[in-house]
Amino acid sequence: MNTIIEKLKHSLEITRSELKDVWYDDKTSVLCESLLQIERNLEEVLKSLGATGYKRAAFKTTKKIKTAKVTMNEMEIIEDIIYSDHSSDGHGLCGYLYYSNYDMKKFRGVMASLVKKGVCSFDEVDDDMIQSSPATWACILDEFQEEVEDRMEALLLPESIQKKCIEWNGYKLVNIEVA
């Protein structure tokens, strides 16, 4: 019986390790929900076998996110991401940034700064469809965007990028401040 309990505890430990990684990325994901259910099932079996020492402390529900101070040039890139046609498809603030729209020396520096601040990620696009117009795939990281429950929230705001962001795609910027 002790071997079964030890194997169940080991399975529970592995499940919790995976759960912890997923929890901080997206605690509402299907994977997170599945891991939580597996954890509950393992705990029930251990309890029914009379095992002890298997309870875990609760995960922290929030990470401390520092507000990122961005320049006007960085905000220009963020606005371009907000107005991308991909940002309005319900999967977060992301989209293509076409090189022809920018002074590339300045653009590369601004992109590097946004990455260093942890606000955005950029990926070189290697796609035959856009070879005629080279681009970078840009995303505002989850810590700096939040889906709004109701787009009517925008009506209460003065004219601003935040108001336009909510109206355009149903997301708002968070933890970003223009320096």
C-alpha positions in Angstrom: 0.0 0.0 0.0 2.9 2.4 0.8 4.3 2.0 -2.7 0.9 2.9 -4.2 0.7 6.0 -2.0 4.3 7.0 -2.9 3.6 6.6 -6.6 0.4 8.7 -6.3 2.3 11.4 -4.4 5.0 11.4 -7.1 2.3 11.8 -9.8 0.7 14.6 -7.7 4.1 16.3 -7.5 4.7 16.1 -11.2 1.1 17.4 -11.9 1.7 20.3 -9.6 5.0 21.2 -11.2 3.3 21.4 -14.6 0.3 23.2 -13.1 2.4 25.9 -11.6 4.0 26.7 -15.0 0.6 26.8 -16.7 -1.0 28.7 -13.8 1.2 31.8 -14.2 0.9 31.8 -18.0 -2.9 31.5 -18.2 -4.9 30.2 -15.3 -8.1 30.1 -17.4 -6.7 27.8 -20.0 -8.2 24.4 -20.7 -4.8 22.8 -19.8 -4.8 24.5 -16.5 -8.4 23.4 -15.7 -7.4 19.8 -16.7 -4.4 19.8 -14.5 -6.4 21.2 -11.6 -8.9 18.4 -12.0 -6.1 15.8 -12.1 -4.7 17.3 -8.9 -8.2 17.1 -7.2 -8.6 13.5 -8.3 -5.2 12.5 -7.0 -5.8 14.3 -3.7 -9.2 12.5 -3.3 -7.5 9.1 -3.9 -4.7 9.9 -1.4 -7.3 11.0 1.2 -9.3 7.8 0.7 -6.1 5.8 1.2 -5.4 7.6 4.5 -2.3 9.3 3.2 -0.9 12.5 4.8 1.4 15.3 3.7 0.1 15.8 0.2 -1.7 19.2 0.5 -0.1 22.2 -1.2 -0.2 25.9 -0.4 -2.2 28.1 -2.8 -0.4 29.6 -5.7 -0.1 33.3 -5.7 -2.9 34.7 -7.9 -1.1 37.7 -9.1 2.4 38.6 -10.1 3.7 42.0 -9.4 3.9 43.8 -12.7 5.8 47.0 -12.9 4.4 49.8 -15.0 6.5 50.1 -18.2 7.4 53.7 -19.1 7.5 54.0 -22.9 8.6 56.8 -25.2 6.5 58.4 -27.9 8.3 56.4 -30.5 7.6 53.2 -28.6 3.9 54.3 -28.3 3.8 54.8 -32.0 4.7 51.1 -32.5 2.2 50.0 -29.8 -0.5 52.0 -31.6 0.3 50.4 -34.9 -0.1 47.0 -33.2 -3.4 48.1 -31.8 -4.7 49.1 -35.2 -3.6 46.0 -36.9 -6.4 44.0 -38.5 -5.2 40.9 -36.4 -5.7 42.8 -33.1 -9.4 43.0 -33.8 -9.9 39.2 -34.2 -10.3 38.5 -30.5 -6.9 36.9 -29.9 -5.0 39.8 -28.3 -3.1 42.8 -29.5 -0.8 41.5 -32.3 -0.3 41.9 -36.0 2.1 42.6 -38.9 4.3 45.7 -38.9 5.4 46.3 -42.5 8.9 47.7 -43.0 7.8 50.1 -45.7 6.0 52.1 -43.0 9.1 52.9 -41.0 12.6 54.3 -40.9 14.2 50.9 -40.3 17.3 52.2 -38.3 14.9 53.9 -35.8 12.4 51.1 -36.0 14.9 48.4 -35.0 16.0 50.5 -32.0 12.5 51.0 -30.8 11.7 47.3 -31.2 14.7 46.4 -29.2 13.7 48.8 -26.5 10.2 47.4 -26.2 11.6 43.9 -26.0 14.1 44.9 -23.3 11.2 46.5 -21.3 9.3 43.3 -21.7 6.3 45.0 -23.3 6.4 43.4 -26.8 7.7 40.5 -28.7 8.7 40.6 -32.4 9.3 37.7 -34.8 10.7 37.9 -38.3 8.1 36.8 -40.8 9.2 34.1 -43.2 6.1 33.8 -45.4 5.8 33.7 -49.1 2.6 35.7 -49.0 4.3 38.8 -47.7 7.7 38.6 -49.4 6.7 41.5 -51.6 6.3 43.6 -48.5 8.7 42.4 -45.7 7.2 42.5 -42.2 7.6 41.6 -38.5 5.0 39.9 -36.4 4.5 42.0 -33.3 2.6 41.2 -30.1 2.0 43.2 -26.9 2.6 40.8 -24.1 -0.3 39.6 -21.9 0.9 41.6 -18.8 0.3 44.8 -20.8 -3.2 44.1 -22.3 -6.5 43.1 -20.9 -9.7 42.0 -22.6 -12.6 44.2 -21.6 -16.0 42.7 -20.5 -18.0 45.4 -22.3 -16.9 47.7 -25.1 -19.4 50.3 -23.8 -16.7 51.0 -21.2 -15.0 53.1 -23.9 -18.0 55.6 -23.8 -16.9 56.7 -20.3 -13.4 57.6 -21.4 -12.1 60.9 -22.9 -10.7 60.7 -26.4 -7.5 58.7 -26.1 -5.6 55.7 -27.4 -7.1 53.7 -24.6 -10.7 54.6 -25.8 -9.8 53.8 -29.4 -8.1 50.5 -28.4 -11.3 49.3 -26.6 -13.6 50.4 -29.4 -11.4 48.9 -32.1 -10.6 45.5 -30.6 -12.1 45.0 -27.2 -8.8 45.2 -25.3 -7.2 47.9 -23.2 -3.6 48.7 -22.4 -2.5 48.1 -18.8 0.7 48.8 -17.0 2.0 51.1 -19.7 2.7 54.8 -19.1 4.0 57.3 -21.7 7.1 59.0 -20.2 
